[in-house]
Amino acid sequence: MTLAAFPDENNVLEACGRLIDFNVWEQTKIDPEGWLSNFSVSERPFALVMLSRFTFLADHLVDQLFRSAFQNLSNVLFGEDWPEFGMVSERWRNFCSGALITIVQGETPNPSDSGWLFARKARQALGIDECQLMEPREVVAALASGFSDPVVFVDDFVGSGEQFIKTWQRLYDLPGGGEASFEALAHRSKANFYYCNAMTTEYGLARIHRDASAVTVSAGNIIPSRYSLADPASLLWPKDIRSDGIALVERIGRRLGYDADDGSEQDWRGFHKLGLALAFPHSVPDANLPIFFTNRNGWMPLVQRL
């Protein structure tokens, strides 16, 4: 292990200060110095590495990634051999005006699901008509009644892909009686299904391809699996200190009560063992290392989970 593997504390804090000054980081939602105060003198250099690797995306950057994901659907529609411009414009207008936009719901669906924020973004930033924004149960009912235009799920972030797969497979009550799921209806519907999000992990993308193969995913950015602070081959830790850094994360996580090894929300590596270092002003994914967001036992979080 060499000192060169560790960043200079003043440089890291100065960079954090600039990000706050330039409104890239929201001062009320991230607390680098408070978080660093959790660590002992010997632990602090490792904490500085983690802080320097942490990504906190401002709203305007998330909006840009989301718009990019949605607009990239045109590449899916037309492939490599684009027709002449007039035909492209007409088909894209028809796609945007005919699609139903819906959200990904949590285990217990509620109005705070982040998908609703992105449904509003679809209306405000992409010009989608409000009448096209529907709850999943309404879209399932439309599909069961013969709707055959595109269905687009919108969201901010895909970590494990768990919420999307559950939404895809969940049974919804139909108005005339009975139940149906997106998964079942996809086998007999002429509709095409898309999932647009600002960011997704390679892990989540692979799970969706496996468990919801009828869905085309379009993400503003894809996070490689090795961009994890808990991966033995992590690209976020300097090689010289990688094993010691991961051991420290595990030790602190377990001390704070995250002592599971099963990929649950109590796993020291985060949900599905993803070990991410990523947050948005509106949400902190549970696929992050818990030491970034927990307030257990007096721990000062780097980012607050609302």
Residue pairs with C-beta under 8 A, 6 or more apart in sequence:
1 240
1 241
1 244
2 240
5 49
5 238
5 240
5 241
6 45
6 46
6 48
6 49
6 238
6 241
7 48
7 49
7 52
9 44
9 48
12 32
12 48
12 51
12 52
13 32
13 33
15 52
16 25
16 32
16 51
19 25
19 56
20 26
20 27
20 30
23 58
24 56
24 58
24 61
25 56
25 58
26 58
26 281
29 56
29 281
29 303
29 304
30 56
30 279
30 302
30 303
31 300
31 301
31 302
31 303
32 51
32 302
34 300
34 302
35 47
35 51
35 292
35 300
35 301
35 302
36 44
36 47
36 48
36 51
37 300
38 47
38 291
38 299
38 300
39 46
39 47
43 248
43 252
46 241
46 244
46 245
46 248
49 236
49 237
49 238
49 241
49 245
50 229
50 236
50 245
50 249
50 277
50 289
50 292
51 302
53 229
53 236
53 277
54 277
54 278
54 279
54 292
54 302
55 277
55 278
55 279
56 278
56 279
56 280
56 281
56 303
57 65
57 198
57 278
57 279
57 280
57 281
58 281
59 280
59 281
59 282
62 156
62 198
62 280
63 121
63 125
64 220
65 198
65 199
65 219
65 220
65 221
66 118
66 121
66 125
66 154
66 156
66 196
66 197
66 198
66 220
67 125
67 126
67 220
68 220
69 196
69 197
69 198
69 218
69 219
69 220
70 122
70 126
70 152
70 154
70 196
70 218
72 218
73 95
73 152
73 194
73 196
73 216
73 218
74 88
74 92
76 194
76 216
76 218
77 91
77 92
77 95
78 88
78 91
82 88
83 91
95 150
96 126
96 127
96 128
97 129
97 132
98 149
98 150
99 128
99 132
99 149
99 150
99 151
99 152
100 132
100 134
100 139
100 142
100 147
100 149
100 150
100 151
100 152
101 119
101 122
101 128
101 132
101 133
101 134
101 152
101 154
102 115
102 119
102 133
102 134
102 135
102 136
102 138
102 139
102 151
102 152
102 153
102 154
103 113
103 115
103 116
103 118
103 119
103 135
103 136
103 153
103 154
103 155
104 113
104 115
104 153
104 155
104 163
104 164
104 167
104 195
105 113
105 115
105 136
105 163
105 166
105 167
105 170
106 113
106 163
107 163
107 166
109 136
114 155
114 156
114 157
114 282
114 283
115 153
115 154
115 155
115 156
117 156
117 282
118 154
118 155
118 156
118 197
118 198
119 133
119 154
120 133
121 154
122 128
122 133
122 152
122 154
123 129
123 130
123 133
134 142
136 167
136 170
136 172
136 182
137 172
137 173
139 147
139 151
139 182
140 172
140 174
140 180
140 181
140 182
140 185
141 172
141 174
141 175
143 151
143 180
143 182
143 185
143 189
143 191
144 174
144 180
144 185
147 189
147 191
148 189
148 190
148 191
149 191
150 191
150 192
150 193
150 194
151 182
151 191
151 192
151 193
151 194
152 193
152 194
152 195
152 196
153 164
153 167
153 193
153 194
153 195
153 196
153 215
154 196
154 197
155 164
155 195
155 196
155 197
155 198
156 197
156 198
156 199
156 280
156 282
156 283
157 197
157 198
157 199
157 200
157 278
157 280
157 283
157 285
158 164
158 195
158 197
158 199
158 200
158 201
158 204
158 205
158 208
158 217
158 219
159 201
159 203
159 204
159 271
159 272
159 274
159 276
159 285
159 286
159 287
160 201
160 203
160 204
160 207
160 271
160 272
160 274
160 287
161 200
161 203
161 204
161 205
161 206
161 207
161 208
161 211
162 207
162 271
162 272
164 195
164 204
164 208
164 212
164 215
165 207
165 208
165 211
165 212
167 182
168 181
168 182
168 183
168 211
168 212
168 215
169 181
169 182
169 183
169 211
169 212
170 181
170 182
171 179
171 180
171 181
172 179
172 180
172 181
173 179
174 180
182 193
183 212
183 214
186 193
186 214
187 214
192 216
193 212
193 214
193 215
193 216
194 215
194 216
194 217
194 218
195 208
195 215
195 216
195 217
195 218
196 218
196 219
197 217
197 218
197 219
197 220
198 219
198 220
198 221
199 219
199 220
199 221
199 222
199 223
199 278
200 217
200 219
200 221
200 222
200 223
201 222
201 223
201 225
201 274
201 276
201 287
202 222
202 223
202 224
202 225
203 225
203 272
203 274
205 217
205 219
205 222
208 215
208 217
209 217
223 276
223 278
224 235
225 231
226 233
226 234
226 235
227 234
227 235
227 236
227 276
228 234
228 236
228 269
228 274
228 275
228 276
229 236
229 237
229 245
229 246
229 249
229 275
229 276
229 277
229 289
230 246
230 249
230 250
230 268
230 269
230 270
230 273
230 274
230 275
230 289
231 275
232 242
232 243
232 246
234 242
234 246
234 275
236 277
237 245
237 246
249 268
249 269
249 275
249 289
249 291
250 268
250 269
252 291
253 259
253 268
253 269
253 289
253 290
253 291
254 268
255 297
256 290
256 291
256 294
256 296
256 297
256 299
257 266
257 296
257 297
258 266
258 267
258 268
258 290
258 294
259 266
259 268
260 266
260 267
260 268
261 267
263 269
263 271
263 272
263 273
264 271
265 271
265 286
267 273
268 289
268 290
269 275
269 289
270 276
270 286
270 287
270 288
270 289
270 290
271 285
271 286
271 287
272 287
274 287
274 288
275 287
275 288
275 289
276 285
276 287
276 288
276 289
277 288
277 289
277 292
278 285
278 288
279 285
279 288
279 292
279 293
279 303
282 306
283 305
283 306
284 292
284 293
284 303
284 304
284 305
284 306
291 299
292 301
292 302
292 303
293 301
293 302
293 303
293 304
293 305
294 301
295 301
